[in-house]
Each structure stands twice: as C-alpha cells, then as structure tokens.
Amino acid sequence: MQVDLIHSLVNISPERPWGIMIVNYFFLTGISAASFIIANLYFVFKKSAFKSFSFFALLISFSFLIVAPLNLIDDLSKPSNLLSVFFYGWENFFTSPMKWGVLLLISYFFISLMQLFFLCKKNNFQYEKNIFYLGVLGIILAIAIEFYTAYLIAILNSFIFTHTALMPVLFLASALFSASATLIILLVLYESFYLKQKLSITNYITLIKFLALCACIDFILKIFWFSFLFLFNTQSQELLQIFLKKESFMLFFVDMGLCLLLPIFIAFRFYNNIFMILIAALLSLIGTFIFRYNLIIKTQSFPKQTTSFLKYHLDLSSFISIASNYALLLALFCFVLAIFDKNILKGK
C-alpha cells in the first residue's frame, strides 16, 4: 500500500503554469504582428504585389490584436490580477520579458490604431508620410513583440527544449508563415460572402509564394534547431533522446512534413489552384498552432523532480475558453468588415 502511494506521488502531473490559453495567445499575437508586417510591405516598401490586400491585412492585424490578450486575462482566472502586471515588478524591467510585453503591446495597439485612422481618412494620400512613419515604427514593434514572446520561454534554462538563441527568429518566421495562411483563408471567405466579383488569382499567387518563402525559412531554422538540440546537446542527451522517441511523429511527420514541406510543394506545383492553395493555408495554420503547442506544453513536460515526463490534461473549461475566444474574434472581425466599404481590397 505504501509503495503504491509513493509511486503515485512521484509520478503525479501537476497543473501547468502555462496552458492552452497561453498557446493561443502566442498563436494569435503572432498572426497579428506578422499581418501588420505583410500590410506594410506596401505602405512602407511599396511592394505593388501586396497593394490590393494591404488594408485587409491591417484589419486582420488589428482584430487579432484586440482578442489575443483576452487569453492572458482568462488564464489568470481572476481578472483583477491583471492590475498587478501594471503596478508591480517594474524594478525588474530590464530582466523581465513580461514587462517588455506590457509596453510593446500598448505601443503596438496605438500605432496600429493611428495607421488605420489615417488610412480611413478621405484623400489619405495627403497623410502618406504619417502612414509611412507609423508603418516603420509598427514593423519594429511587431518584430519586437514576436521576439519578446520567444524570450519568455527561451531564457529559461530549465526549459531544455526551447533554450536556444534561434527561438526569436523561429517565432518570427512561423508568425509570417501563419499570417500569410490566415490572409489566404480570410480572403477566400471574404470573397465568398461579401464580394459579387471574384478576386484576381494573382492575389492568391502572391500570398502562396510568400507563404512558401516563409515555410522554407522556417524549415531551415528547425533543421538547425533540432540538429543542435538532439545531436550536440551533450548535457541532456539521454533525456532529449527519450523525448525524441515520444514526439518524433508530431515533430517531424506532422509539423515539418505535413504542415511545412507539403504546403511548400503545393505552392510550387499548384500555385494557380485556389482549392489547393486553401489546403496549403489550412495545413500551415495547423502546423503553426502545433509548433506553439509543442513549445509551451511539451517544454513543461520535461521532468525536474519526477521520474517521467509530465502529461498535460486539457479540461472542458479550457475548450470552452478557446472556443469563446475564437467566436469573439470572428464576431469582431465581421464587425470591423461591416464598418468599411465592401471594396476595401484596393489598397487605398
């Protein structure tokens, strides 16, 4: 009896400090930041190929930014705890990525709002300089937001799986990958329900090629990451080998194969087929979410005081929270679209 009790206590899986809501926050924030960058490829860099959907991408960025932080509030269980983030801990600002995030998210919100404001004004070409400078500053903040979220898990020595300097660049690459996929999917839905005329196939070709470029960068970075992690990390070699055996199917077949290499293949082989482009976009989104899930949830599964890997149990309340968050995101995005003219796909 005592032996059974000791065995149960040793192998217990405690509640995760970071659960599925944090995964969803990282996922939605990445799409928001990367969508802003994609939008400003036209407003800042004058890439004409991105002109027709640049404003649409900016709306996606703003909508996702509004909803993403709600995951953090939900994860706190007691929303009033949010005040502690603003009032306490500023003495540790230079060594606290969470504090960086508070300032970055607030600044990024106002920059996005101001750029939208100037773009919505009549004869907005008169405010071209304002839009340009806001775009430059916004791109810097968007990249910084992805870097700060990567820092949150990369700086922790005990998180063996993510403790690498490659993590900020990986976060940015996967964010651009998922944002281009999100833009494709929402453009297809927008075209189906709002527009009477079909969009030019060149819009989708531009986006799927951009998606493929981001996927290639993402794939190469993961090759470096996994090679350093599993082959040359001598300090935790045995533990990592056990983890690799447990998660090799999800890491290599699903994430890198099905959700990275297959979209790249589709982008080069079926770049003028809307249905195949949509399949590639859906796979890309699934892969990015799995990547974030592995980084947050699987990272915490490594044993520290237990004899085996910990397991994460996703309860009903978490499912309801995530479903509610996406329902709110959909409602907000539809509301934003309803405010603007149906011919927003002009890049004006």
Secondary structure, 3 states (H helix, E strand, C coil): CHHHHHHHHHCCCCCCCCCHHHHHHHHHHHHHHHHHHHHHHHHCCCCHHHCCCHHHHHHHHHHHHHHCCHHHHHHCCCHHHHHHHHHCCHHHHHHCHHHHHHHHHHHHHHHHHHHHHHHHCCCHHHHHHHHHHHHHHHHHHHHHHHHHHHHHHHCCCCCCCCCCCCHHHHHHHHHHHHHHHHHHHHHHHHHHHCCCCCCCHHHHHHHHHHHHHHHHHHHHHHHHHHHHHHHCCHHHHHHHHHHHHHHHHHHHHHHHHHHHHHHHHHHHHCCCCHHHHHHHHHHHHHHHHHHHHHHHHHHHHCCCCCCCCCCCCCCHHHHHHHHHHHHHHHHHHHHHHHHCCCCCCCCC
